[in-house]
């Protein structure tokens, strides 16, 4: 898995209009899917597929589903 194509939690949280802590808490409790990748230094990464799924979930919880 190419780390260059992955996004860090801060970038993902900003894209989902939430804070990094809120994002990681929702991943931890199962509301959002598990992380795409965690490296040996415990750095978390998310891929585009994960981000699209998370956006669908977040928008659905906000009542914006078509």
N, C-alpha and C positions, 0 to 999 in steps of 0.2 A: 504494500500500500504506500503510495507516494505521499509523504508528508507535505510536499509543496502544494498539493491539491486540497489539503485539509484546512479547516478553519478552527481557530482557537475559541474558547468559550466566550471571551469578551466580544469578539466579532459576531458570533452567533447570537448572543444575548441582545446586542444592539439591533441586529436584523429582525429579531422577534419582539422588539420594543419592551425589553425587560432587563433587569439587572443580572449580572453573572451569578450571584448567590441564588436568586430565584430560579434561574435556569438549572443550576446544578442540584438544587433541592428537588425540583420537579423530575429530574432524571433519576435521582436517588430514590424517590418514593414511587416511581413507576408510571407517573402521568405521561412523561415523554420517554421515548425509546432509549436504551442504553447507548453509551458513547460509541462512536464509530471506531476509535482507536485511542489507546493510551500508551505513550512510549515508556522506555525504561526509567525515565526521570519523573514519572507520574504526571506528565503533561497530557492534557486531554485534547482530543481533536474530533471534529465533526465533518462529515462529507456532505456533498450537495444533496444526495438522496435523503439523508437524515434530516437536513435542513428543510426540504420540501415537506416531508411528513410532519415535522414539528410545526411548520407554519399552518398546515391544515388543521392540526389539533388545536393550536392556540387560537386561530381564527374561529373555529367551531365553538370554543368556550366563550368567545366574545360575542357570539351570535351572528357572525358574518358569513355563514355558509350559504351558498346559493341553493 
